[in-house]
Amino acid sequence: MKIRPSKGLTFEDVLLVPRRSPIQSRRDVDTSTRLTDGIRLNIPVISANMDTVTEAKMAIAMARSGGIGILHRFMTIEQQVRQVRQVKRAQGFIVEAPYTIPQSASVMEAAEEMRLRQVGGLLVVDASGKLAGIVTRRDLLLAPAGFQRLEEVMTPRARLVTAAPGISREEARALLYQHRLEKLPVVDENNQPRGLITAQDVASPTHNPLATLDGREHLRVGAAIGVSASELERAAALLAAGADVLVLDIAHGHADHCIEMVKTLRRQFPAAQLIAGNVATREGARELAEAGANAIKVGIGPGSICTTRIVTGFGVPQLTAIMDSVAGVRDSGRDIPVIGDGGIQKAGDLVKALAAGAETVMIGSLFAGTEEAPGSPVIRDGQKVKVVRGMASLGATMGRREAERGHDESAESAEDWAKVVPEGVEAVVPYRGGVAEVLTQLVGGLRSGLSYGGAHNLRELQENAEFIEITPAGIHESGSHDVRKL
Ligand code: XMP
């Protein structure tokens, strides 16, 4: 048995000491960073792979704002793959494999297909797969009552403006504008559909200058996988669907089976970007880095819905965990980033995590209350709230078991429930509107923080950082105090 000589610190235990600053305006700073050694982000924020936080809608919003979302893994491989595809289709100047529907389909079938696929239009094809027309949600809305066949409501091929593969963004923009179109099918010389260009996709880079895009101008997205051997199949399917990064998501990442899985993934998918975690120690970070991860996720128990430290007695306060893990990565000789996962509630926490050496942070409960998180808001005690649950909470664990073995009420006894040892809780958080607004506050705080730290960018913030430990009186003084809040 041994006891460490130094205390473990977390965000509230410290402040950053202000420095002389060359920054004149918050606009003069650069918040870009590395998610992995192969992927850059314009803002250092990731939405957590939790089932109350990140599905496709959140991942789209996060990437549009310059961060990235990691799709949780508590769904079938097919469902997760569908979500990756949904993100990839959400934006990009050309949708490369647009959804099609046979010309012989009915109007009702087209409406159902659009609802299922969550798209506003479908290319209509004839029996040999050639483009026969296009049908959009507007056509279905405005079609005279009694029209039942798709052919009656679609815009037929003869009246369609189309583009050839290889069209540039500017050419597409000009065509869409000239004909006041919303959708422009791309067809090859045999009239086979090769893509779809939408007005919104052509225009969107102007609206989202910070968006996180892949080489084809599609939004980037990450997806979580587990540690069992069968998860290799999930990894392969996710990568084939276009996932930009895999997150090997294990509560205790400094474990033999996790290190082995990183090595296996590295061997089987040498080009894949792979984040591994979670760890909270120098040795843990070093070993995952040596095994071949492209970034290390750090945090054992700092999360708002986590009870791991209470239930098991294990954990490391998050600021210390980040600093130790950064040192561990350095020990490995690899130049890969650390992700601070959990415990971020305020912009100041984000600044401290980055100053401590993390290059991004992962956020769960703060985003669970936003519009883009799965689930609808409910009213509780007169306040609009949304649900958040730890992925090791009782409800999430039982839900997962049910999904794995299929719903069988007879098999689910009270005893089963009693055997679960949860390491997380289920809770509600205030409804917070769109995630972009929450990000504006976080990134605004970060920009101010860079100016207090005399830093033009996150690297300088880390280099310049001097932390000062504070007392409970200092913590009290740091918040608003001795006034009655309006
Ligand atoms: P925040 O504080 O942003 O933290 O809500 C999100 C992170 O918490 C972790 N997580 C858990 N940890 N039991 C735990 O000990 C759980 O049930 C649990 N669910 C999520 C996870 O790392 C997430 O990103």
Residues whose N, C-alpha, C, O or C-beta is under 5 A from the ligand:
A	BS01	XMP	A48 G301 P302 G303 S304 I305 C306 T307 T308 D341 G342 G343 I344 M362 I363 G364 S365 L366 R389 G390 M391 A392 S393 E423 G424 V425
